C-alpha cells in the first residue's frame, strides 16, 4: 500500500484522493515535478523544488513562504517511510491553485499534493533496446514564458504520444513554431556528433529539465563539450547518437530516426557517471 499527502492529509492511495473542485483537474491550473527515488531518498530535490516554485510564481500562484526544500523533503520522507519504499521509487509533487472560481480564480493561494510509488530498479538503467522516433508535425509547441516549466497543460505531449503509438513508434519529437526541435513527449533531447553534445537552448522553448541540467554539468565535468543551440531535422540525420533524458529514467538511447541508425556509447558512459553520483550520495 502506498500513500498520498493531499494538502496535509495523508490518505491511502487506494481510491479517490483528489477533492472535487480541484482547479488542476478542472482547468489544468497548476505545476508539478516528477522526482526519482534512490536508496529510499529523493534525488536532486533542491532543483525540482526551485523549478516548481518558479513555475508557480510564473502562473501567478502565491505559495506560502514555508513551501521550501525542507518542508517538501520532510513530507516526501514521511510518505516514503509510511509506504515502505526503501530502495527505488518515484515521487510526484503538484502545486495547484486553491479551489474556487471558473477561468477567473477566486484566489491565488496554493494547495499541494504528493504521491509516491515504488520502482523495481534502485539505479538508472539504460534501455536494452533503442527507441524508434520521428518528428511530430500536427501541433507545434509555442515559445512562451511558460515553456520551460512543467505545467499541467500537457495536451501537446498527450496527442504526440498517442500519434507515436498509432504509427508504431516509441516516441515523437516536438518542435516549436520556427521548426526547432525541442524535446520528446516526456524527455529532453541530446544529439551527439564527433563526441560533442548538442541540446536545444531554453530560449527555444524546451522544458528546463532537471536531468537535462545534470547531464550538461556531468558532461562538462568529465571533459565532454556541450552546446545549447537550435536543433533542426538535418542535425539528426548526421548525428552519431541521440538520447533522451528525464528525472525518472535518467537516459534513454535512441536507435533510429526514420532510416538513420545510432550508437549508444556516450549514453552508456553518462549513465554510469550518473549512477556513480547518486548511488554514492544517497
Protein Blocks (a to p, Z undefined) as FASTA:
>chain_A
ZZddeehiacddfbcfbdghiaklmnopacddddddeehiaehklmmmmmmmmmmmmnop
acdfklcfklmmmmmmmmmmmnopabbcdddddddddeedjfbcfbfcdcddddddddfb
fcdcddfbdcdddddfkbccdddfklmpccfblklmmmmmmmmmmnopabdcdddfkopa
fbdfkbccdddeehiacdddfknopacdfklmmmmmmmmmnopacddddddfklmmmpmb
dcdddfknopacdfbghjbccdfklmmmmmmmmmmmmmmmZZ
